């Protein structure tokens, strides 16, 4: 049973772990004022009562979910080739490590938007 961030991490393959660790390490180092918790069986950075970032991995993608739906639509409009989207998710292909840095920009932008 998955009961913690570490339990969740162990469900991922090596590439998924690499992406998750990359983003979580960045968030801890650069946005440590916000709590990283285990919620909905995923790692979640609570930014405000209404806005959060949820991190997740799949077989072929790494996902960032946010309750800032307007932001997700804005990123969709940028026509980022190779990215896929859900209603509240931005999905990055695991095999395209060049997208890893983009995950950090997205986290930063959601946090900045939530502060304003």
C-alpha positions in Angstrom: 0.0 0.0 0.0 1.2 3.5 -0.9 1.3 5.6 2.3 4.1 8.1 1.8 6.1 10.0 -0.8 8.8 7.4 -0.6 6.3 4.5 -1.1 5.0 6.3 -4.2 8.5 6.9 -5.5 9.2 3.2 -5.2 6.3 2.5 -7.7 8.2 4.4 -10.4 10.8 3.0 -12.7 14.3 4.5 -12.7 13.5 7.2 -15.2 10.4 8.2 -13.3 12.3 8.3 -10.1 14.9 10.5 -11.7 12.3 13.0 -12.9 10.5 13.0 -9.5 13.7 13.5 -7.5 14.8 16.3 -9.9 11.6 18.3 -9.4 11.3 17.5 -5.6 14.9 18.4 -4.9 14.4 21.7 -6.7 11.2 22.5 -4.9 12.7 21.7 -1.5 15.8 23.9 -2.2 14.0 26.8 -3.9 10.5 26.8 -2.4 11.1 25.2 1.0 8.6 27.6 2.6 5.9 25.5 1.1 5.0 22.2 2.5 5.6 19.0 0.4 3.0 16.5 1.5 1.6 13.1 0.5 -2.0 13.8 -0.7 -4.2 11.8 -3.1 -1.4 9.2 -3.1 1.0 11.6 -4.7 3.7 14.2 -3.7 1.9 17.6 -3.5 3.4 21.1 -2.9 0.7 23.1 -1.1 1.0 26.7 -2.2 -2.3 28.2 -1.0 -5.5 26.7 0.2 -6.7 26.6 -3.4 -3.5 26.2 -5.4 -1.2 23.2 -5.4 1.3 21.3 -7.5 1.0 17.5 -7.7 3.8 15.4 -9.1 3.3 12.1 -10.7 4.8 9.6 -13.0 3.5 7.2 -15.5 4.9 4.5 -17.7 5.8 7.0 -20.5 5.4 10.5 -18.9 6.1 12.7 -15.8 3.1 14.9 -14.8 2.6 18.1 -13.0 -1.0 18.7 -12.0 -2.1 22.1 -10.7 -5.4 23.6 -9.6 -4.4 26.7 -11.6 -6.4 25.6 -14.6 -5.9 28.9 -16.3 -2.2 28.4 -16.3 -2.5 24.9 -17.8 -4.6 26.5 -20.6 -1.9 29.1 -21.1 0.8 26.5 -21.5 -1.4 24.6 -23.9 -1.7 27.7 -26.1 2.1 27.9 -26.3 1.9 24.8 -28.6 4.8 23.1 -26.9 5.6 20.3 -29.3 5.9 17.0 -27.5 3.9 17.9 -24.4 0.5 16.4 -23.7 -2.2 17.8 -21.4 -5.1 16.8 -19.2 -7.6 19.2 -17.6 -5.2 20.0 -14.8 -2.1 18.3 -16.0 1.0 18.9 -18.1 2.6 15.7 -19.2 6.3 15.4 -20.1 7.6 12.5 -22.1 10.0 10.6 -19.9 12.5 9.9 -22.7 12.9 13.6 -23.5 15.2 14.8 -20.6 15.6 18.1 -22.4 12.1 18.9 -20.9 13.2 18.4 -17.3 14.3 22.0 -16.9 10.9 23.1 -18.3 9.2 21.4 -15.3 11.1 23.8 -13.0 10.0 26.8 -14.9 6.4 25.6 -14.7 6.6 25.1 -10.9 8.1 28.5 -10.5 5.4 30.2 -12.6 2.5 28.5 -10.8 4.0 29.5 -7.4 4.5 33.1 -8.6 1.0 33.3 -9.9 -0.4 32.0 -6.6 1.4 34.7 -4.7 -0.1 37.5 -6.7 
